[in-house]
Amino acid sequence: MKEVSARSLDYLVSFGERLSDDLVSFALQDLKKKSTALNGKEVGIVTDSNFGESRPLMDTTKIRISKTLGSLLSKK
């Protein structure tokens, strides 16, 4: 049996998170609320490349999230 790489395992483990992004967005849309599903990468979360034990790069993440959310919230 072939071993799973740390990168592949991270992707597999994140499946629930990626699925819940869409589910929450769809639920809000059903309530007639505007909603855009964003995963961590799309919203601007940046981590080091230490698969299996990565840590967020907080300064970069704060800047990117502010830009992403600011752009989304300014749309009408």
PQR file with spaces between the fields and no chain letter, atoms N, CA, C, O and H, PARSE charges and radii, in Angstrom:
ATOM       1  N    MET     1       0.842   -1.174    0.000 -0.4000 1.5000
ATOM       2  CA   MET     1       0.000    0.000    0.000 -0.0000 2.0000
ATOM       3  C    MET     1       0.889    1.239    0.000  0.5500 1.7000
ATOM       4  O    MET     1       1.845    1.336    0.768 -0.5500 1.4000
ATOM       5  N    LYS     2       0.556    2.177   -0.871 -0.4000 1.5000
ATOM       6  CA   LYS     2       1.337    3.404   -0.972 -0.0000 2.0000
ATOM       7  C    LYS     2       0.969    4.366    0.162  0.5500 1.7000
ATOM       8  O    LYS     2      -0.204    4.520    0.502 -0.5500 1.4000
ATOM       9  H    LYS     2      -0.221    2.098   -1.495  0.4000 1.0000
ATOM      10  N    GLU     3       1.967    4.996    0.728 -0.4000 1.5000
ATOM      11  CA   GLU     3       1.747    5.962    1.803 -0.0000 2.0000
ATOM      12  C    GLU     3       1.170    7.258    1.235  0.5500 1.7000
ATOM      13  O    GLU     3       1.467    7.635    0.101 -0.5500 1.4000
ATOM      14  H    GLU     3       2.920    4.871    0.452  0.4000 1.0000
ATOM      15  N    VAL     4       0.356    7.925    2.022 -0.4000 1.5000
ATOM      16  CA   VAL     4      -0.222    9.205    1.629 -0.0000 2.0000
ATOM      17  C    VAL     4       0.718   10.313    2.082  0.5500 1.7000
ATOM      18  O    VAL     4       1.182   10.313    3.222 -0.5500 1.4000
ATOM      19  H    VAL     4       0.114    7.619    2.943  0.4000 1.0000
ATOM      20  N    SER     5       0.998   11.258    1.189 -0.4000 1.5000
ATOM      21  CA   SER     5       1.881   12.367    1.544 -0.0000 2.0000
ATOM      22  C    SER     5       1.156   13.305    2.518  0.5500 1.7000
ATOM      23  O    SER     5      -0.072   13.303    2.599 -0.5500 1.4000
ATOM      24  H    SER     5       0.621   11.258    0.263  0.4000 1.0000
ATOM      25  N    ALA     6       1.932   14.096    3.246 -0.4000 1.5000
ATOM      26  CA   ALA     6       1.346   15.061    4.182 -0.0000 2.0000
ATOM      27  C    ALA     6       0.469   16.054    3.430  0.5500 1.7000
ATOM      28  O    ALA     6      -0.584   16.457    3.924 -0.5500 1.4000
ATOM      29  H    ALA     6       2.929   14.097    3.179  0.4000 1.0000
ATOM      30  N    ARG     7       0.898   16.443    2.249 -0.4000 1.5000
ATOM      31  CA   ARG     7       0.119   17.382    1.437 -0.0000 2.0000
ATOM      32  C    ARG     7      -1.236   16.771    1.052  0.5500 1.7000
ATOM      33  O    ARG     7      -2.272   17.426    1.167 -0.5500 1.4000
ATOM      34  H    ARG     7       1.753   16.116    1.847  0.4000 1.0000
ATOM      35  N    SER     8      -1.220   15.520    0.598 -0.4000 1.5000
ATOM      36  CA   SER     8      -2.463   14.841    0.216 -0.0000 2.0000
ATOM      37  C    SER     8      -3.369   14.638    1.423  0.5500 1.7000
ATOM      38  O    SER     8      -4.587   14.782    1.314 -0.5500 1.4000
ATOM      39  H    SER     8      -0.378   14.988    0.505  0.4000 1.0000
ATOM      40  N    LEU     9      -2.793   14.309    2.557 -0.4000 1.5000
ATOM      41  CA   LEU     9      -3.578   14.117    3.775 -0.0000 2.0000
ATOM      42  C    LEU     9      -4.241   15.427    4.203  0.5500 1.7000
ATOM      43  O    LEU     9      -5.406   15.432    4.601 -0.5500 1.4000
ATOM      44  H    LEU     9      -1.804   14.192    2.645  0.4000 1.0000
ATOM      45  N    ASP    10      -3.503   16.537    4.123 -0.4000 1.5000
ATOM      46  CA   ASP    10      -4.082   17.842    4.445 -0.0000 2.0000
ATOM      47  C    ASP    10      -5.285   18.135    3.554  0.5500 1.7000
ATOM      48  O    ASP    10      -6.312   18.622    4.028 -0.5500 1.4000
ATOM      49  H    ASP    10      -2.557   16.533    3.800  0.4000 1.0000
ATOM      50  N    TYR    11      -5.152   17.838    2.268 -0.4000 1.5000
ATOM      51  CA   TYR    11      -6.245   18.082    1.327 -0.0000 2.0000
ATOM      52  C    TYR    11      -7.458   17.220    1.676  0.5500 1.7000
ATOM      53  O    TYR    11      -8.594   17.693    1.665 -0.5500 1.4000
ATOM      54  H    TYR    11      -4.318   17.443    1.884  0.4000 1.0000
ATOM      55  N    LEU    12      -7.203   15.974    1.980 -0.4000 1.5000
ATOM      56  CA   LEU    12      -8.283   15.049    2.330 -0.0000 2.0000
ATOM      57  C    LEU    12      -8.995   15.488    3.607  0.5500 1.7000
ATOM      58  O    LEU    12     -10.225   15.496    3.667 -0.5500 1.4000
ATOM      59  H    LEU    12      -6.279   15.590    1.990  0.4000 1.0000
ATOM      60  N    VAL    13      -8.233   15.845    4.606 -0.4000 1.5000
ATOM      61  CA   VAL    13      -8.795   16.246    5.896 -0.0000 2.0000
ATOM      62  C    VAL    13      -9.605   17.543    5.758  0.5500 1.7000
ATOM      63  O    VAL    13     -10.553   17.763    6.513 -0.5500 1.4000
ATOM      64  H    VAL    13      -7.234   15.838    4.557  0.4000 1.0000
ATOM      65  N    SER    14      -9.238   18.389    4.809 -0.4000 1.5000
ATOM      66  CA   SER    14      -9.936   19.663    4.638 -0.0000 2.0000
ATOM      67  C    SER    14     -11.253   19.529    3.871  0.5500 1.7000
ATOM      68  O    SER    14     -11.939   20.528    3.659 -0.5500 1.4000
ATOM      69  H    SER    14      -8.469   18.209    4.197  0.4000 1.0000
ATOM      70  N    PHE    15     -11.615   18.321    3.455 -0.4000 1.5000
ATOM      71  CA   PHE    15     -12.830   18.131    2.660 -0.0000 2.0000
ATOM      72  C    PHE    15     -14.070   18.663    3.375  0.5500 1.7000
ATOM      73  O    PHE    15     -14.890   19.345    2.759 -0.5500 1.4000
ATOM      74  H    PHE    15     -11.057   17.509    3.627  0.4000 1.0000
ATOM      75  N    GLY    16     -14.216   18.367    4.638 -0.4000 1.5000
ATOM      76  CA   GLY    16     -15.383   18.837    5.394 -0.0000 2.0000
ATOM      77  C    GLY    16     -15.454   20.352    5.442  0.5500 1.7000
ATOM      78  O    GLY    16     -16.530   20.935    5.309 -0.5500 1.4000
ATOM      79  H    GLY    16     -13.550   17.814    5.139  0.4000 1.0000
ATOM      80  N    GLU    17     -14.315   20.983    5.632 -0.4000 1.5000
ATOM      81  CA   GLU    17     -14.268   22.446    5.649 -0.0000 2.0000
ATOM      82  C    GLU    17     -14.696   23.001    4.292  0.5500 1.7000
ATOM      83  O    GLU    17     -15.485   23.943    4.225 -0.5500 1.4000
ATOM      84  H    GLU    17     -13.441   20.509    5.740  0.4000 1.0000
ATOM      85  N    ARG    18     -14.185   22.425    3.230 -0.4000 1.5000
ATOM      86  CA   ARG    18     -14.522   22.898    1.888 -0.0000 2.0000
ATOM      87  C    ARG    18     -15.999   22.660    1.568  0.5500 1.7000
ATOM      88  O    ARG    18     -16.630   23.486    0.908 -0.5500 1.4000
ATOM      89  H    ARG    18     -13.545   21.659    3.284  0.4000 1.0000
ATOM      90  N    LEU    19     -16.539   21.563    2.018 -0.4000 1.5000
ATOM      91  CA   LEU    19     -17.954   21.267    1.798 -0.0000 2.0000
ATOM      92  C    LEU    19     -18.843   22.209    2.609  0.5500 1.7000
ATOM      93  O    LEU    19     -19.868   22.678    2.114 -0.5500 1.4000
ATOM      94  H    LEU    19     -16.027   20.892    2.554  0.4000 1.0000
ATOM      95  N    SER    20     -18.456   22.481    3.834 -0.4000 1.5000
ATOM      96  CA   SER    20     -19.281   23.337    4.691 -0.0000 2.0000
ATOM      97  C    SER    20     -19.325   24.777    4.181  0.5500 1.7000
ATOM      98  O    SER    20     -20.308   25.478    4.421 -0.5500 1.4000
ATOM      99  H    SER    20     -17.624   22.100    4.236  0.4000 1.0000
ATOM     100  N    ASP    21     -18.284   25.235    3.486 -0.4000 1.5000
ATOM     101  CA   ASP    21     -18.301   26.579    2.901 -0.0000 2.0000
ATOM     102  C    ASP    21     -19.518   26.741    1.998  0.5500 1.7000
ATOM     103  O    ASP    21     -20.257   27.720    2.101 -0.5500 1.4000
ATOM     104  H    ASP    21     -17.485   24.666    3.291  0.4000 1.0000
ATOM     105  N    ASP    22     -19.713   25.777    1.119 -0.4000 1.5000
ATOM     106  CA   ASP    22     -20.848   25.824    0.193 -0.0000 2.0000
ATOM     107  C    ASP    22     -22.177   25.642    0.916  0.5500 1.7000
ATOM     108  O    ASP    22     -23.150   26.331    0.608 -0.5500 1.4000
ATOM     109  H    ASP    22     -19.112   24.982    1.034  0.4000 1.0000
ATOM     110  N    LEU    23     -22.225   24.726    1.868 -0.4000 1.5000
ATOM     111  CA   LEU    23     -23.480   24.469    2.584 -0.0000 2.0000
ATOM     112  C    LEU    23     -23.973   25.701    3.340  0.5500 1.7000
ATOM     113  O    LEU    23     -25.164   26.011    3.314 -0.5500 1.4000
ATOM     114  H    LEU    23     -21.434   24.166    2.118  0.4000 1.0000
ATOM     115  N    VAL    24     -23.070   26.395    4.005 -0.4000 1.5000
ATOM     116  CA   VAL    24     -23.455   27.601    4.741 -0.0000 2.0000
ATOM     117  C    VAL    24     -23.924   28.677    3.764  0.5500 1.7000
ATOM     118  O    VAL    24     -24.922   29.355    4.011 -0.5500 1.4000
ATOM     119  H    VAL    24     -22.102   26.143    4.026  0.4000 1.0000
ATOM     120  N    SER    25     -23.206   28.827    2.664 -0.4000 1.5000
ATOM     121  CA   SER    25     -23.598   29.816    1.665 -0.0000 2.0000
ATOM     122  C    SER    25     -24.976   29.511    1.089  0.5500 1.7000
ATOM     123  O    SER    25     -25.806   30.411    0.954 -0.5500 1.4000
ATOM     124  H    SER    25     -22.396   28.276    2.463  0.4000 1.0000
ATOM     125  N    PHE    26     -25.224   28.256    0.749 -0.4000 1.5000
ATOM     126  CA   PHE    26     -26.531   27.869    0.211 -0.0000 2.0000
ATOM     127  C    PHE    26     -27.644   28.099    1.237  0.5500 1.7000
ATOM     128  O    PHE    26     -28.739   28.533    0.880 -0.5500 1.4000
ATOM     129  H    PHE    26     -24.550   27.525    0.858  0.4000 1.0000
ATOM     130  N    ALA    27     -27.367   27.811    2.497 -0.4000 1.5000
ATOM     131  CA   ALA    27     -28.371   28.021    3.547 -0.0000 2.0000
ATOM     132  C    ALA    27     -28.717   29.503    3.674  0.5500 1.7000
ATOM     133  O    ALA    27     -29.886   29.857    3.822 -0.5500 1.4000
ATOM     134  H    ALA    27     -26.477   27.458    2.787  0.4000 1.0000
ATOM     135  N    LEU    28     -27.718   30.358    3.617 -0.4000 1.5000
ATOM     136  CA   LEU    28     -27.972   31.798    3.680 -0.0000 2.0000
ATOM     137  C    LEU    28     -28.761   32.274    2.464  0.5500 1.7000
ATOM     138  O    LEU    28     -29.656   33.110    2.584 -0.5500 1.4000
ATOM     139  H    LEU    28     -26.768   30.070    3.497  0.4000 1.0000
ATOM     140  N    GLN    29     -28.423   31.739    1.296 -0.4000 1.5000
ATOM     141  CA   GLN    29     -29.156   32.106    0.081 -0.0000 2.0000
ATOM     142  C    GLN    29     -30.617   31.663    0.173  0.5500 1.7000
ATOM     143  O    GLN    29     -31.510   32.370   -0.295 -0.5500 1.4000
ATOM     144  H    GLN    29     -27.696   31.059    1.198  0.4000 1.0000
ATOM     145  N    ASP    30     -30.858   30.513    0.766 -0.4000 1.5000
ATOM     146  CA   ASP    30     -32.237   30.052    0.974 -0.0000 2.0000
ATOM     147  C    ASP    30     -33.022   31.009    1.870  0.5500 1.7000
ATOM     148  O    ASP    30     -34.243   31.119    1.761 -0.5500 1.4000
ATOM     149  H    ASP    30     -30.132   29.940    1.146  0.4000 1.0000
ATOM     150  N    LEU    31     -32.306   31.694    2.751 -0.4000 1.5000
ATOM     151  CA   LEU    31     -32.929   32.684    3.633 -0.0000 2.0000
ATOM     152  C    LEU    31     -32.985   34.063    2.974  0.5500 1.7000
ATOM     153  O    LEU    31     -33.276   35.067    3.625 -0.5500 1.4000
ATOM     154  H    LEU    31     -31.314   31.605    2.840  0.4000 1.0000
ATOM     155  N    LYS    32     -32.698   34.089    1.654 -0.4000 1.5000
ATOM     156  CA   LYS    32     -32.719   35.329    0.860 -0.0000 2.0000
ATOM     157  C    LYS    32     -31.642   36.317    1.291  0.5500 1.7000
ATOM     158  O    LYS    32     -31.826   37.529    1.185 -0.5500 1.4000
ATOM     159  H    LYS    32     -32.462   33.273    1.126  0.4000 1.0000
ATOM     160  N    LYS    33     -30.526   35.799    1.772 -0.4000 1.5000
ATOM     161  CA   LYS    33     -29.378   36.623    2.140 -0.0000 2.0000
ATOM     162  C    LYS    33     -28.317   36.469    1.061  0.5500 1.7000
ATOM     163  O    LYS    33     -28.118   35.382    0.519 -0.5500 1.4000
ATOM     164  H    LYS    33     -30.376   34.814    1.858  0.4000 1.0000
ATOM     165  N    LYS    34     -27.644   37.563    0.756 -0.4000 1.5000
ATOM     166  CA   LYS    34     -26.546   37.478   -0.195 -0.0000 2.0000
ATOM     167  C    LYS    34     -25.405   36.716    0.462  0.5500 1.7000
ATOM     168  O    LYS    34     -25.081   36.941    1.628 -0.5500 1.4000
ATOM     169  H    LYS    34     -27.805   38.447    1.196  0.4000 1.0000
ATOM     170  N    SER    35     -24.811   35.825   -0.291 -0.4000 1.5000
ATOM     171  CA   SER    35     -23.741   35.006    0.279 -0.0000 2.0000
ATOM     172  C    SER    35     -22.805   34.524   -0.825  0.5500 1.7000
ATOM     173  O    SER    35     -23.237   34.180   -1.925 -0.5500 1.4000
ATOM     174  H    SER    35     -25.074   35.642   -1.238  0.4000 1.0000
ATOM     175  N    THR    36     -21.532   34.510   -0.507 -0.4000 1.5000
ATOM     176  CA   THR    36     -20.516   33.969   -1.402 -0.0000 2.0000
ATOM     177  C    THR    36     -19.703   32.959   -0.615  0.5500 1.7000
ATOM     178  O    THR    36     -19.159   33.281    0.442 -0.5500 1.4000
ATOM     179  H    THR    36     -21.182   34.790    0.387  0.4000 1.0000
ATOM     180  N    ALA    37     -19.619   31.754   -1.119 -0.4000 1.5000
ATOM     181  CA   ALA    37     -18.819   30.725   -0.447 -0.0000 2.0000
ATOM     182  C    ALA    37     -17.347   30.968   -0.751  0.5500 1.7000
ATOM     183  O    ALA    37     -16.953   31.083   -1.911 -0.5500 1.4000
ATOM     184  H    ALA    37     -20.061   31.492   -1.977  0.4000 1.0000
ATOM     185  N    LEU    38     -16.550   31.045    0.288 -0.4000 1.5000
ATOM     186  CA   LEU    38     -15.104   31.210    0.144 -0.0000 2.0000
ATOM     187  C    LEU    38     -14.407   30.196    1.029  0.5500 1.7000
ATOM     188  O    LEU    38     -14.771   30.012    2.191 -0.5500 1.4000
ATOM     189  H    LEU    38     -16.870   30.952    1.230  0.4000 1.0000
ATOM     190  N    ASN    39     -13.407   29.543    0.472 -0.4000 1.5000
ATOM     191  CA   ASN    39     -12.596   28.671    1.313 -0.0000 2.0000
ATOM     192  C    ASN    39     -11.466   29.504    1.907  0.5500 1.7000
ATOM     193  O    ASN    39     -11.329   30.688    1.600 -0.5500 1.4000
ATOM     194  H    ASN    39     -13.112   29.692   -0.472  0.4000 1.0000
ATOM     195  N    GLY    40     -10.673   28.889    2.744 -0.4000 1.5000
ATOM     196  CA   GLY    40      -9.595   29.615    3.411 -0.0000 2.0000
ATOM     197  C    GLY    40      -8.652   30.315    2.449  0.5500 1.7000
ATOM     198  O    GLY    40      -8.269   31.464    2.669 -0.5500 1.4000
ATOM     199  H    GLY    40     -10.784   27.927    2.994  0.4000 1.0000
ATOM     200  N    LYS    41      -8.282   29.630    1.396 -0.4000 1.5000
ATOM     201  CA   LYS    41      -7.364   30.214    0.411 -0.0000 2.0000
ATOM     202  C    LYS    41      -8.018   31.393   -0.304  0.5500 1.7000
ATOM     203  O    LYS    41      -7.385   32.428   -0.510 -0.5500 1.4000
ATOM     204  H    LYS    41      -8.593   28.696    1.217  0.4000 1.0000
ATOM     205  N    GLU    42      -9.289   31.234   -0.681 -0.4000 1.5000
ATOM     206  CA   GLU    42      -9.993   32.292   -1.405 -0.0000 2.0000
ATOM     207  C    GLU    42     -10.206   33.538   -0.554  0.5500 1.7000
ATOM     208  O    GLU    42     -10.170   34.654   -1.072 -0.5500 1.4000
ATOM     209  H    GLU    42      -9.803   30.393   -0.514  0.4000 1.0000
ATOM     210  N    VAL    43     -10.424   33.361    0.736 -0.4000 1.5000
ATOM     211  CA   VAL    43     -10.646   34.515    1.604 -0.0000 2.0000
ATOM     212  C    VAL    43      -9.326   35.216    1.922  0.5500 1.7000
ATOM     213  O    VAL    43      -9.320   36.398    2.264 -0.5500 1.4000
ATOM     214  H    VAL    43     -10.453   32.455    1.157  0.4000 1.0000
ATOM     215  N    GLY    44      -8.213   34.496    1.813 -0.4000 1.5000
ATOM     216  CA   GLY    44      -6.912   35.123    2.003 -0.0000 2.0000
ATOM     217  C    GLY    44      -6.026   34.514    3.064  0.5500 1.7000
ATOM     218  O    GLY    44      -4.996   35.097    3.403 -0.5500 1.4000
ATOM     219  H    GLY    44      -8.219   33.535    1.536  0.4000 1.0000
ATOM     220  N    ILE    45      -6.384   33.373    3.595 -0.4000 1.5000
ATOM     221  CA   ILE    45      -5.541   32.734    4.608 -0.0000 2.0000
ATOM     222  C    ILE    45      -4.288   32.179    3.942  0.5500 1.7000
ATOM     223  O    ILE    45      -4.359   31.442    2.958 -0.5500 1.4000
ATOM     224  H    ILE    45      -7.221   32.900    3.320  0.4000 1.0000
ATOM     225  N    VAL    46      -3.153   32.546    4.495 -0.4000 1.5000
ATOM     226  CA   VAL    46      -1.864   32.099    3.974 -0.0000 2.0000
ATOM     227  C    VAL    46      -1.138   31.356    5.084  0.5500 1.7000
ATOM     228  O    VAL    46      -1.070   31.835    6.216 -0.5500 1.4000
ATOM     229  H    VAL    46      -3.095   33.145    5.294  0.4000 1.0000
ATOM     230  N    THR    47      -0.600   30.197    4.763 -0.4000 1.5000
ATOM     231  CA   THR    47       0.159   29.418    5.745 -0.0000 2.0000
ATOM     232  C    THR    47       1.558   29.156    5.222  0.5500 1.7000
ATOM     233  O    THR    47       1.858   29.376    4.048 -0.5500 1.4000
ATOM     234  H    THR    47      -0.655   29.809    3.844  0.4000 1.0000
ATOM     235  N    ASP    48       2.409   28.679    6.124 -0.4000 1.5000
ATOM     236  CA   ASP    48       3.705   28.209    5.667 -0.0000 2.0000
ATOM     237  C    ASP    48       3.465   26.906    4.907  0.5500 1.7000
ATOM     238  O    ASP    48       2.338   26.411    4.888 -0.5500 1.4000
ATOM     239  H    ASP    48       2.166   28.500    7.077  0.4000 1.0000
ATOM     240  N    SER    49       4.458   26.362    4.307 -0.4000 1.5000
ATOM     241  CA   SER    49       4.279   25.153    3.490 -0.0000 2.0000
ATOM     242  C    SER    49       4.622   23.883    4.247  0.5500 1.7000
ATOM     243  O    SER    49       5.015   22.886    3.641 -0.5500 1.4000
ATOM     244  H    SER    49       5.373   26.765    4.322  0.4000 1.0000
ATOM     245  N    ASN    50       4.480   23.906    5.545 -0.4000 1.5000
ATOM     246  CA   ASN    50       4.807   22.756    6.373 -0.0000 2.0000
ATOM     247  C    ASN    50       3.581   21.844    6.457  0.5500 1.7000
ATOM     248  O    ASN    50       2.869   21.839    7.461 -0.5500 1.4000
ATOM     249  H    ASN    50       4.160   24.715    6.037  0.4000 1.0000
ATOM     250  N    PHE    51       3.342   21.071    5.389 -0.4000 1.5000
ATOM     251  CA   PHE    51       2.155   20.227    5.314 -0.0000 2.0000
ATOM     252  C    PHE    51       2.063   19.299    6.518  0.5500 1.7000
ATOM     253  O    PHE    51       3.048   18.689    6.935 -0.5500 1.4000
ATOM     254  H    PHE    51       3.920   21.075    4.573  0.4000 1.0000
ATOM     255  N    GLY    52       0.870   19.209    7.058 -0.4000 1.5000
ATOM     256  CA   GLY    52       0.631   18.378    8.227 -0.0000 2.0000
ATOM     257  C    GLY    52       0.738   19.147    9.525  0.5500 1.7000
ATOM     258  O    GLY    52       0.141   18.762   10.530 -0.5500 1.4000
ATOM     259  H    GLY    52       0.070   19.704    6.719  0.4000 1.0000
ATOM     260  N    GLU    53       1.496   20.233    9.513 -0.4000 1.5000
ATOM     261  CA   GLU    53       1.676   21.049   10.720 -0.0000 2.0000
ATOM     262  C    GLU    53       1.801   22.525   10.371  0.5500 1.7000
ATOM     263  O    GLU    53       2.518   23.262   11.049 -0.5500 1.4000
ATOM     264  H    GLU    53       1.981   20.546    8.696  0.4000 1.0000
ATOM     265  N    SER    54       1.119   22.962    9.330 -0.4000 1.5000
ATOM     266  CA   SER    54       1.293   24.345    8.880 -0.0000 2.0000
ATOM     267  C    SER    54       0.730   25.340    9.885  0.5500 1.7000
ATOM     268  O    SER    54      -0.160   25.031   10.677 -0.5500 1.4000
ATOM     269  H    SER    54       0.537   22.363    8.779  0.4000 1.0000
ATOM     270  N    ARG    55       1.272   26.516    9.822 -0.4000 1.5000
ATOM     271  CA   ARG    55       0.860   27.616   10.694 -0.0000 2.0000
ATOM     272  C    ARG    55       0.478   28.799    9.809  0.5500 1.7000
ATOM     273  O    ARG    55       1.092   29.013    8.764 -0.5500 1.4000
ATOM     274  H    ARG    55       1.996   26.767    9.179  0.4000 1.0000
ATOM     275  N    PRO    56      -0.535   29.571   10.221 -0.5600 1.5000
ATOM     276  CA   PRO    56      -0.895   30.747    9.423  0.2800 2.0000
ATOM     277  C    PRO    56       0.181   31.825    9.518  0.5500 1.7000
ATOM     278  O    PRO    56       0.798   32.015   10.566 -0.5500 1.4000
ATOM     279  N    LEU    57       0.391   32.514    8.425 -0.4000 1.5000
ATOM     280  CA   LEU    57       1.269   33.682    8.403 -0.0000 2.0000
ATOM     281  C    LEU    57       0.354   34.876    8.678  0.5500 1.7000
ATOM     282  O    LEU    57      -0.259   35.428    7.765 -0.5500 1.4000
ATOM     283  H    LEU    57      -0.111   32.360    7.574  0.4000 1.0000
ATOM     284  N    MET    58       0.276   35.259    9.940 -0.4000 1.5000
ATOM     285  CA   MET    58      -0.767   36.171   10.408 -0.0000 2.0000
ATOM     286  C    MET    58      -0.725   37.550    9.760  0.5500 1.7000
ATOM     287  O    MET    58      -1.772   38.075    9.380 -0.5500 1.4000
ATOM     288  H    MET    58       0.775   34.811   10.682  0.4000 1.0000
ATOM     289  N    ASP    59       0.450   38.148    9.625 -0.4000 1.5000
ATOM     290  CA   ASP    59       0.511   39.490    9.047 -0.0000 2.0000
ATOM     291  C    ASP    59      -0.017   39.490    7.614  0.5500 1.7000
ATOM     292  O    ASP    59      -0.828   40.340    7.247 -0.5500 1.4000
ATOM     293  H    ASP    59       1.300   37.722    9.934  0.4000 1.0000
ATOM     294  N    THR    60       0.442   38.545    6.816 -0.4000 1.5000
ATOM     295  CA   THR    60      -0.008   38.435    5.426 -0.0000 2.0000
ATOM     296  C    THR    60      -1.486   38.086    5.368  0.5500 1.7000
ATOM     297  O    THR    60      -2.226   38.645    4.558 -0.5500 1.4000
ATOM     298  H    THR    60       1.101   37.855    7.114  0.4000 1.0000
ATOM     299  N    THR    61      -1.916   37.170    6.218 -0.4000 1.5000
ATOM     300  CA   THR    61      -3.315   36.748    6.236 -0.0000 2.0000
ATOM     301  C    THR    61      -4.238   37.915    6.580  0.5500 1.7000
ATOM     302  O    THR    61      -5.269   38.090    5.930 -0.5500 1.4000
ATOM     303  H    THR    61      -1.315   36.717    6.876  0.4000 1.0000
ATOM     304  N    LYS    62      -3.892   38.713    7.584 -0.4000 1.5000
ATOM     305  CA   LYS    62      -4.731   39.855    7.970 -0.0000 2.0000
ATOM     306  C    LYS    62      -4.907   40.830    6.815  0.5500 1.7000
ATOM     307  O    LYS    62      -6.008   41.325    6.576 -0.5500 1.4000
ATOM     308  H    LYS    62      -3.055   38.571    8.112  0.4000 1.0000
ATOM     309  N    ILE    63      -3.828   41.104    6.104 -0.4000 1.5000
ATOM     310  CA   ILE    63      -3.887   42.034    4.970 -0.0000 2.0000
ATOM     311  C    ILE    63      -4.781   41.478    3.870  0.5500 1.7000
ATOM     312  O    ILE    63      -5.637   42.187    3.342 -0.5500 1.4000
ATOM     313  H    ILE    63      -2.933   40.702    6.299  0.4000 1.0000
ATOM     314  N    ARG    64      -4.583   40.214    3.528 -0.4000 1.5000
ATOM     315  CA   ARG    64      -5.359   39.614    2.435 -0.0000 2.0000
ATOM     316  C    ARG    64      -6.840   39.473    2.787  0.5500 1.7000
ATOM     317  O    ARG    64      -7.705   39.726    1.950 -0.5500 1.4000
ATOM     318  H    ARG    64      -3.888   39.638    3.957  0.4000 1.0000
ATOM     319  N    ILE    65      -7.128   39.071    4.018 -0.4000 1.5000
ATOM     320  CA   ILE    65      -8.534   38.947    4.421 -0.0000 2.0000
ATOM     321  C    ILE    65      -9.214   40.317    4.408  0.5500 1.7000
ATOM     322  O    ILE    65     -10.356   40.439    3.965 -0.5500 1.4000
ATOM     323  H    ILE    65      -6.424   38.865    4.698  0.4000 1.0000
ATOM     324  N    SER    66      -8.523   41.334    4.888 -0.4000 1.5000
ATOM     325  CA   SER    66      -9.094   42.688    4.877 -0.0000 2.0000
ATOM     326  C    SER    66      -9.430   43.128    3.460  0.5500 1.7000
ATOM     327  O    SER    66     -10.492   43.704    3.222 -0.5500 1.4000
ATOM     328  H    SER    66      -7.595   41.235    5.248  0.4000 1.0000
ATOM     329  N    LYS    67      -8.529   42.859    2.516 -0.4000 1.5000
ATOM     330  CA   LYS    67      -8.777   43.233    1.118 -0.0000 2.0000
ATOM     331  C    LYS    67      -9.948   42.450    0.542  0.5500 1.7000
ATOM     332  O    LYS    67     -10.822   43.023   -0.109 -0.5500 1.4000
ATOM     333  H    LYS    67      -7.667   42.391    2.708  0.4000 1.0000
ATOM     334  N    THR    68      -9.969   41.143    0.779 -0.4000 1.5000
ATOM     335  CA   THR    68     -11.033   40.299    0.227 -0.0000 2.0000
ATOM     336  C    THR    68     -12.388   40.681    0.796  0.5500 1.7000
ATOM     337  O    THR    68     -13.340   40.899    0.046 -0.5500 1.4000
ATOM     338  H    THR    68      -9.259   40.677    1.308  0.4000 1.0000
ATOM     339  N    LEU    69     -12.481   40.763    2.109 -0.4000 1.5000
ATOM     340  CA   LEU    69     -13.764   41.085    2.736 -0.0000 2.0000
ATOM     341  C    LEU    69     -14.187   42.517    2.445  0.5500 1.7000
ATOM     342  O    LEU    69     -15.370   42.791    2.244 -0.5500 1.4000
ATOM     343  H    LEU    69     -11.708   40.587    2.718  0.4000 1.0000
ATOM     344  N    GLY    70     -13.222   43.427    2.421 -0.4000 1.5000
ATOM     345  CA   GLY    70     -13.542   44.816    2.080 -0.0000 2.0000
ATOM     346  C    GLY    70     -14.149   44.921    0.697  0.5500 1.7000
ATOM     347  O    GLY    70     -15.120   45.648    0.486 -0.5500 1.4000
ATOM     348  H    GLY    70     -12.261   43.204    2.584  0.4000 1.0000
ATOM     349  N    SER    71     -13.573   44.193   -0.242 -0.4000 1.5000
ATOM     350  CA   SER    71     -14.087   44.184   -1.611 -0.0000 2.0000
ATOM     351  C    SER    71     -15.493   43.596   -1.669  0.5500 1.7000
ATOM     352  O    SER    71     -16.372   44.150   -2.330 -0.5500 1.4000
ATOM     353  H    SER    71     -12.785   43.602   -0.070  0.4000 1.0000
ATOM     354  N    LEU    72     -15.707   42.491   -0.987 -0.4000 1.5000
ATOM     355  CA   LEU    72     -17.026   41.847   -0.995 -0.0000 2.0000
ATOM     356  C    LEU    72     -18.084   42.703   -0.301  0.5500 1.7000
ATOM     357  O    LEU    72     -19.214   42.803   -0.779 -0.5500 1.4000
ATOM     358  H    LEU    72     -14.993   42.041   -0.449  0.4000 1.0000
ATOM     359  N    LEU    73     -17.723   43.316    0.816 -0.4000 1.5000
ATOM     360  CA   LEU    73     -18.688   44.101    1.582 -0.0000 2.0000
ATOM     361  C    LEU    73     -19.033   45.427    0.908  0.5500 1.7000
ATOM     362  O    LEU    73     -20.089   46.000    1.175 -0.5500 1.4000
ATOM     363  H    LEU    73     -16.805   43.235    1.204  0.4000 1.0000
ATOM     364  N    SER    74     -18.153   45.916    0.040 -0.4000 1.5000
ATOM     365  CA   SER    74     -18.430   47.177   -0.652 -0.0000 2.0000
ATOM     366  C    SER    74     -19.357   46.985   -1.848  0.5500 1.7000
ATOM     367  O    SER    74     -19.898   47.959   -2.374 -0.5500 1.4000
ATOM     368  H    SER    74     -17.295   45.451   -0.177  0.4000 1.0000
ATOM     369  N    LYS    75     -19.547   45.736   -2.283 -0.4000 1.5000
ATOM     370  CA   LYS    75     -20.464   45.451   -3.393 -0.0000 2.0000
ATOM     371  C    LYS    75     -21.897   45.532   -2.893  0.5500 1.7000
ATOM     372  O    LYS    75     -22.202   45.148   -1.764 -0.5500 1.4000
ATOM     373  H    LYS    75     -19.108   44.945   -1.856  0.4000 1.0000
ATOM     374  N    LYS    76     -22.753   46.029   -3.740 -0.4000 1.5000
ATOM     375  CA   LYS    76     -24.164   46.133   -3.339 -0.0000 2.0000
ATOM     376  C    LYS    76     -25.005   45.166   -4.088  0.5500 1.7000
ATOM     377  O    LYS    76     -26.217   45.112   -3.880 -0.5500 1.4000
ATOM     378  H    LYS    76     -22.505   46.340   -4.657  0.4000 1.0000
